[in-house]
Amino acid sequence: MLKRNPCMANIKAGYLFPEIAKRRREYEAAHPEARVISLGVGNTTEPLLPHIDAGLVEGARRLGTAEGYSGYQDEGLLSLREKISQVFYRNAAGPAFGADELFISDGAKCDIGRLQLLFGAKVRAAVQDPSYPVYVDGSVLIGAAGAWEGSGYGGISYLPCTAENNYFPDLSKLPVNGLFYFCSPNNPTGATANREQLEALVKTALEKGVLIVYDAAYAEYIRDPALPKSIFEIEGARDCAIEVNSFSKPAGFTGVRLGWTVVPRGLKYADGESVNADWARVAGTIFNGASNIAQAGALAALDEQGIAEMRELCDFYLGNAALIRGCLQKLGISCVGGDNSPYVWAHFPGRDSWDVFGEILEKCQVLSTPGAGFGPAGQSFIRFSAFGHRQDVEEAVKRLSKL
């Protein structure tokens, strides 16, 4: 019989969110009368808004006609790639990227996994600490952890992002000629990098030969006009960054599944070879393109009415976040996030985050996410998600007053 992939032995026993779901099931089995409210997993809850939903329905209808049927669209519909560039990456000169620089996918998380395959096991990698688990777990799965021991980094490098450094890492710790996974607005902290910070990040990346994988999945929640929504708003980023993004959180496509990745045409490896060409090769080899129905919905989301609906949906969840953050602050609990992000990051100094998770579940019947699941710097923190029905969030806020 074949041997087990040794990388599987290096990964955590259970992915964070299935572990939370397991603990919820155990609690509910012991307390069948309880009605647990989830402020834990970042999964959208509200119905698709009418114009976007109509786009999906019409996309499905067209596939039932001879003139409207379409098959594989490996890189994504040309019209959608052009529309994304026009809506999200437009500057004074027009759309900032050509269609050959945008690749439609089934979600940002899936693309991060494919990027890890693209760059391979021997690349040096660094992550914000705390950070979205897939950056680390996906790197471990391809064998990147420990692949460069002796380099001074000892595997994947965790760069603390805490209140003490304004939730922005010490850039001097970035690995030379390595990868850096950076998410803004950040999941889990909700902190959003400002222009000065991103300019410093791009400058350092260019100096050290770092390629930034910039996760902008929550960019549409930014309400402060001074905060960049894309790394490509920063001069020089085209030479050192890839951006992944998604319709999941702004359009409610967590179940529809649609995202995109921007790989600038001029982005090069150290030997001058094209990153864009390699990404096209990887994507074309292991992926046959996103659902044509989902892409029809995305085109509707990028119409004027669809953009208004996305903003309405994001504003709804930001309203939930404001309720959660306001409640915690009244209790004297220090928080960040919840203003330009749907996550509220709450500090419980000196406490184990899994213990706090358990206390909140026991006392309040509210499900949260322990910060330790996002990295060492997440210890003593809890992430609250604003994704929920308004009446549930209002009830959860009442219960949290018991803390």
C-alpha positions as CSV (number, residue, x, y, z in Angstrom):
1,M,0.0,0.0,0.0
2,L,1.2,3.5,-0.7
3,K,2.7,5.6,2.1
4,R,0.9,8.6,3.6
5,N,1.9,12.0,2.3
6,P,4.2,13.1,5.2
7,C,2.9,16.7,4.9
8,M,-0.4,15.5,6.3
9,A,1.4,14.7,9.6
10,N,2.5,18.3,9.9
11,I,-0.9,19.9,9.6
12,K,-3.0,20.6,12.6
13,A,-5.3,17.8,13.6
14,G,-8.4,19.7,12.6
15,Y,-9.1,22.9,10.6
16,L,-10.3,25.7,12.9
17,F,-13.9,26.0,11.8
18,P,-14.8,22.3,11.8
19,E,-13.4,22.2,15.3
20,I,-15.7,25.0,16.3
21,A,-18.6,23.2,14.7
22,K,-17.7,20.1,16.6
23,R,-17.7,21.9,19.9
24,R,-21.1,23.5,19.1
25,R,-22.6,20.0,18.4
26,E,-21.3,18.7,21.7
27,Y,-22.7,21.7,23.6
28,E,-26.1,21.4,21.9
29,A,-26.2,17.6,22.6
30,A,-25.7,18.3,26.3
31,H,-28.1,21.3,26.3
32,P,-30.9,20.4,23.9
33,E,-33.0,23.3,25.1
34,A,-30.4,25.9,24.2
35,R,-30.6,28.1,21.0
36,V,-27.1,28.8,20.1
37,I,-26.5,32.0,18.0
38,S,-23.4,31.9,15.8
39,L,-21.1,34.9,15.6
40,G,-18.3,32.6,14.7
41,V,-17.8,31.5,11.1
42,G,-17.6,34.2,8.5
43,N,-20.5,32.8,6.4
44,T,-23.0,35.2,4.8
45,T,-26.6,34.8,5.9
46,E,-28.8,37.2,4.0
47,P,-30.6,36.4,0.7
48,L,-29.1,37.5,-2.6
49,L,-30.5,40.9,-3.5
50,P,-32.9,41.1,-6.4
51,H,-30.9,42.4,-9.3
52,I,-27.9,40.1,-8.6
53,D,-30.3,37.1,-8.2
54,A,-32.0,37.9,-11.4
55,G,-28.6,37.8,-13.2
56,L,-28.0,34.3,-11.9
57,V,-31.5,33.2,-13.0
58,E,-31.1,34.7,-16.4
59,G,-27.7,33.1,-16.8
60,A,-29.2,29.7,-16.0
61,R,-32.1,30.3,-18.5
62,R,-29.7,31.2,-21.3
63,L,-27.9,27.9,-20.9
64,G,-31.1,26.2,-21.9
65,T,-31.1,27.8,-25.3
66,A,-29.1,27.1,-28.4
67,E,-27.9,30.7,-28.8
68,G,-27.1,31.1,-25.1
69,Y,-25.4,27.9,-24.2
70,S,-21.6,28.0,-23.4
71,G,-19.1,25.5,-22.2
72,Y,-15.7,25.8,-20.7
73,Q,-14.5,29.3,-20.0
74,D,-11.1,28.6,-18.5
75,E,-9.8,32.1,-17.7
76,G,-13.4,33.4,-17.2
77,L,-15.8,35.2,-19.5
78,L,-14.0,38.0,-21.3
79,S,-16.9,40.4,-20.5
80,L,-16.5,39.7,-16.8
81,R,-12.8,40.2,-16.7
82,E,-13.1,43.5,-18.6
83,K,-15.9,44.6,-16.2
84,I,-13.9,43.7,-13.1
85,S,-11.0,45.8,-14.4
86,Q,-13.3,48.7,-15.2
87,V,-15.2,48.6,-11.8
88,F,-12.4,47.7,-9.3
89,Y,-9.2,48.8,-11.0
90,R,-10.1,51.9,-13.0
91,N,-7.8,54.9,-12.9
92,A,-7.7,58.2,-14.7
93,A,-6.4,56.5,-17.8
94,G,-9.2,53.8,-17.8
95,P,-9.1,50.2,-16.7
96,A,-5.8,49.4,-15.1
97,F,-5.5,45.8,-16.2
98,G,-6.0,43.9,-19.4
99,A,-8.3,40.8,-19.5
100,D,-5.2,38.6,-19.8
101,E,-4.2,39.8,-16.3
102,L,-7.4,38.8,-14.6
103,F,-8.4,35.2,-14.0
104,I,-11.9,34.2,-12.8
105,S,-12.0,31.4,-10.2
106,D,-14.3,29.6,-7.8
107,G,-13.1,31.8,-4.9
108,A,-10.2,33.5,-3.3
109,K,-9.5,30.6,-0.9
110,C,-9.3,28.2,-3.8
111,D,-6.9,30.5,-5.7
112,I,-4.6,30.8,-2.7
113,G,-4.3,27.0,-2.7
114,R,-3.4,27.1,-6.4
115,L,-0.9,29.9,-5.9
116,Q,0.8,27.7,-3.2
117,L,1.0,25.0,-5.8
118,L,2.4,27.5,-8.3
119,F,5.2,28.6,-6.0
120,G,6.1,25.2,-4.6
121,A,7.5,23.8,-1.4
122,K,10.8,25.5,-1.3
123,V,9.7,29.1,-1.3
124,R,10.1,31.1,1.9
125,A,6.8,32.2,3.2
126,A,5.7,34.7,5.8
127,V,2.2,35.5,7.2
128,Q,0.6,38.1,9.4
129,D,0.1,36.8,12.9
130,P,-2.9,36.4,13.4
131,S,-4.0,35.4,9.9
132,Y,-6.5,33.4,7.9
133,P,-5.6,29.7,8.5
134,V,-5.3,28.7,4.8
135,Y,-2.1,30.7,4.4
136,V,-0.3,28.5,6.8
137,D,-2.3,25.2,6.4
138,G,-2.1,25.3,2.6
139,S,1.7,26.0,2.8
140,V,2.1,23.0,5.2
141,L,0.1,20.8,2.8
142,I,2.5,21.5,-0.1
143,G,5.5,20.9,2.1
144,A,6.7,24.5,2.6
145,A,6.9,24.3,6.4
146,G,10.5,23.4,7.3
147,A,11.6,23.4,3.7
148,W,14.1,26.1,4.5
149,E,15.2,25.3,8.0
150,G,18.5,26.9,8.8
151,S,17.6,30.0,6.9
152,G,17.0,31.8,10.2
153,Y,13.2,31.7,9.8
154,G,12.6,28.1,10.9
155,G,9.8,27.3,8.5
156,I,6.8,29.6,7.9
157,S,7.5,33.0,9.5
158,Y,4.9,34.5,11.7
159,L,5.0,38.3,11.8
160,P,3.1,39.6,14.9
161,C,0.4,42.2,14.2
162,T,-0.8,43.5,17.5
163,A,-2.1,46.6,19.2
164,E,1.6,47.5,20.0
165,N,2.5,47.8,16.3
166,N,-0.9,49.1,15.2
167,Y,-1.7,45.6,13.7
168,F,1.0,46.1,11.0
169,P,4.1,43.8,10.9
170,D,7.8,44.5,11.2
171,L,8.7,44.6,7.6
172,S,12.4,44.0,8.4
173,K,11.4,40.4,9.1
174,L,10.1,39.6,5.6
175,P,12.1,36.7,4.1
176,V,14.4,37.7,1.2
177,N,13.1,36.4,-2.1
178,G,10.0,34.9,-0.4
179,L,6.3,35.2,-0.3
180,F,4.2,37.3,2.1
181,Y,0.5,36.7,2.6
182,F,-1.2,39.9,3.5
183,C,-4.9,40.5,4.1
184,S,-6.6,43.9,4.4
185,P,-9.1,44.4,5.8
186,N,-7.6,41.7,7.9
187,N,-9.3,38.4,8.8
188,P,-9.5,38.0,11.8
189,T,-8.5,41.3,13.3
190,G,-10.6,43.6,11.1
191,A,-7.6,46.0,11.0
192,T,-7.2,47.8,7.7
193,A,-3.8,49.0,6.4
194,N,-3.5,52.7,5.5
195,R,-1.8,54.1,2.5
196,E,1.5,54.9,4.3
197,Q,1.7,51.3,5.6
198,L,1.0,49.8,2.2
199,E,3.6,52.1,0.6
200,A,6.2,50.8,3.1
201,L,5.1,47.3,2.3
202,V,5.6,47.7,-1.4
203,K,8.9,49.5,-1.0
204,T,10.3,46.8,1.3
205,A,9.0,44.0,-1.0
206,L,10.8,45.6,-4.0
207,E,14.0,45.9,-2.0
208,K,13.9,42.4,-0.7
209,G,12.6,40.5,-3.7
210,V,9.3,39.6,-1.9
211,L,6.2,38.7,-3.8
212,I,3.0,39.9,-1.9
213,V,-0.1,37.7,-2.1
214,Y,-2.6,40.4,-1.3
215,D,-6.0,39.1,-0.1
216,A,-8.6,41.8,-0.7
217,A,-11.7,39.7,0.0
218,Y,-13.2,42.3,2.4
219,A,-12.2,45.4,0.5
220,E,-15.8,46.4,-0.3
221,Y,-16.4,46.9,3.5
222,I,-14.0,49.8,3.6
223,R,-15.9,53.0,4.3
224,D,-13.0,55.3,5.0
225,P,-12.1,56.9,1.6
226,A,-8.5,57.4,2.7
227,L,-7.9,53.7,3.0
228,P,-6.8,51.8,-0.1
229,K,-9.1,49.0,-1.4
230,S,-6.4,47.4,-3.6
231,I,-2.6,47.0,-3.3
232,F,-2.5,48.2,-6.9
233,E,-3.4,51.7,-5.7
234,I,0.2,51.8,-4.5
235,E,2.9,52.7,-7.0
236,G,5.3,49.8,-7.7
237,A,2.8,47.1,-6.6
238,R,2.6,45.8,-10.2
239,D,6.2,44.6,-9.9
240,C,5.8,42.7,-6.6
241,A,2.1,41.8,-6.0
242,I,-0.7,39.4,-6.9
243,E,-4.2,40.3,-5.7
244,V,-6.9,37.8,-4.9
245,N,-10.5,38.8,-4.4
246,S,-14.0,37.4,-4.2
247,F,-17.7,38.1,-4.6
248,S,-18.4,35.9,-1.5
249,K,-18.7,38.6,1.1
250,P,-19.8,41.7,-0.8
251,A,-22.4,40.0,-3.0
252,G,-23.3,37.0,-0.7
253,F,-21.7,34.5,-3.0
254,T,-20.3,32.2,-0.3
255,G,-22.5,29.4,-1.7
256,V,-22.4,30.6,-5.4
257,R,-18.6,30.6,-5.4
258,L,-16.8,33.1,-7.6
259,G,-13.6,35.1,-7.2
260,W,-10.7,36.4,-9.2
261,T,-7.0,36.9,-9.1
262,V,-5.0,39.7,-10.7
263,V,-1.5,38.7,-11.9
264,P,0.2,41.7,-13.7
265,R,1.6,40.9,-17.1
266,G,5.0,42.4,-16.1
267,L,5.4,40.4,-12.9
268,K,8.6,38.4,-13.2
269,Y,10.6,35.8,-11.4
270,A,14.3,36.4,-10.5
271,D,15.3,34.8,-13.8
272,G,13.0,37.0,-15.8
273,E,10.3,34.4,-16.6
274,S,6.7,35.4,-16.5
275,V,4.6,34.8,-13.3
276,N,1.5,35.6,-15.4
277,A,2.3,32.9,-17.9
278,D,3.0,30.3,-15.2
279,W,-0.3,31.1,-13.4
280,A,-2.2,30.7,-16.7
281,R,-0.6,27.3,-17.1
282,V,-1.4,26.1,-13.6
283,A,-5.0,27.4,-13.7
284,G,-5.5,25.9,-17.2
285,T,-4.1,22.5,-16.0
286,I,-6.0,21.9,-12.9
287,F,-9.1,24.1,-13.3
288,N,-11.7,24.3,-16.1
289,G,-13.2,27.7,-15.1
290,A,-15.9,28.9,-12.8
291,S,-19.6,28.3,-13.2
292,N,-21.0,30.3,-16.2
293,I,-24.1,30.9,-14.1
294,A,-22.1,32.4,-11.3
295,Q,-20.3,34.6,-13.8
296,A,-23.6,35.9,-15.1
297,G,-24.5,36.8,-11.5
298,A,-21.2,38.6,-11.1
299,L,-21.9,40.6,-14.3
300,A,-25.2,41.7,-12.8
301,A,-23.4,42.6,-9.5
302,L,-21.1,44.9,-11.5
303,D,-24.0,46.8,-13.1
304,E,-24.9,50.1,-11.5
305,Q,-27.8,48.5,-9.6
306,G,-25.7,45.5,-8.6
307,I,-23.0,47.7,-7.2
308,A,-25.7,49.5,-5.1
309,E,-26.9,46.2,-3.9
310,M,-23.4,45.1,-2.9
311,R,-23.0,48.3,-0.9
312,E,-26.4,47.8,0.7
313,L,-25.4,44.3,1.8
314,C,-22.0,45.3,3.2
315,D,-23.7,48.2,5.1
316,F,-26.1,45.7,6.6
317,Y,-23.3,43.5,8.0
318,L,-21.3,46.6,9.1
319,G,-24.5,47.6,11.0
320,N,-24.3,44.2,12.8
321,A,-20.6,44.8,13.5
322,A,-21.3,48.2,15.1
323,L,-23.9,46.5,17.4
324,I,-21.4,43.9,18.5
325,R,-18.5,46.3,19.0
326,G,-20.6,48.8,20.9
327,C,-21.8,46.1,23.3
328,L,-18.3,44.8,24.0
329,Q,-17.0,48.3,24.5
330,K,-19.7,49.1,27.0
331,L,-18.5,46.0,28.9
332,G,-15.0,47.5,29.0
333,I,-13.6,45.0,26.4
334,S,-11.0,46.5,24.1
335,C,-11.8,45.9,20.4
336,V,-10.6,46.7,16.9
337,G,-12.4,46.1,13.6
338,G,-16.1,46.4,12.9
339,D,-15.8,49.8,11.2
340,N,-14.2,48.9,7.8
341,S,-14.6,45.2,8.3
342,P,-17.3,42.7,9.3
343,Y,-15.1,41.3,12.1
344,V,-14.6,42.5,15.6
345,W,-11.4,41.5,17.4
346,A,-11.9,41.5,21.2
347,H,-9.1,41.3,23.8
348,F,-9.4,39.3,27.0
349,P,-5.9,39.9,28.5
350,G,-4.2,37.0,30.2
351,R,-7.0,34.5,29.2
352,D,-6.7,31.5,27.0
353,S,-8.9,32.2,24.0
354,W,-10.4,28.6,23.9
355,D,-11.4,29.1,27.6
356,V,-13.0,32.4,26.7
357,F,-14.8,30.8,23.7
358,G,-16.1,28.1,26.1
359,E,-17.3,30.7,28.7
360,I,-19.1,32.7,26.0
361,L,-20.8,29.5,24.8
362,E,-21.8,28.4,28.3
363,K,-22.9,31.8,29.7
364,C,-24.4,33.4,26.5
365,Q,-25.1,30.5,24.1
366,V,-23.2,32.6,21.5
367,L,-20.7,31.0,19.2
368,S,-17.5,32.9,18.6
369,T,-14.0,32.1,17.2
370,P,-11.0,31.7,19.5
371,G,-8.1,33.9,18.4
372,A,-5.5,31.3,19.0
373,G,-6.8,29.4,16.0
374,F,-5.4,32.2,13.8
375,G,-1.9,32.1,15.1
376,P,0.2,32.6,18.3
377,A,-0.6,36.4,18.4
378,G,-4.3,35.5,18.5
379,Q,-4.0,34.1,22.0
380,S,-6.3,36.0,24.5
381,F,-8.5,37.3,21.7
382,I,-11.9,36.4,20.3
383,R,-13.2,37.1,16.8
384,F,-16.8,38.0,16.5
385,S,-18.4,37.8,13.0
386,A,-21.0,40.2,11.9
387,F,-22.5,37.7,9.5
388,G,-26.0,37.0,10.9
389,H,-29.6,37.9,10.7
390,R,-30.2,41.2,12.5
391,Q,-32.6,39.8,15.0
392,D,-30.1,37.1,16.0
393,V,-27.3,39.7,16.3
394,E,-29.5,41.9,18.5
395,E,-30.3,38.9,20.7
396,A,-26.7,37.9,20.9
397,V,-25.7,41.4,22.0
398,K,-28.3,41.1,24.8
399,R,-26.8,37.8,25.9
400,L,-23.2,39.0,25.7
401,S,-24.1,41.6,28.5
402,K,-23.8,38.6,30.9
403,L,-20.0,38.5,30.4
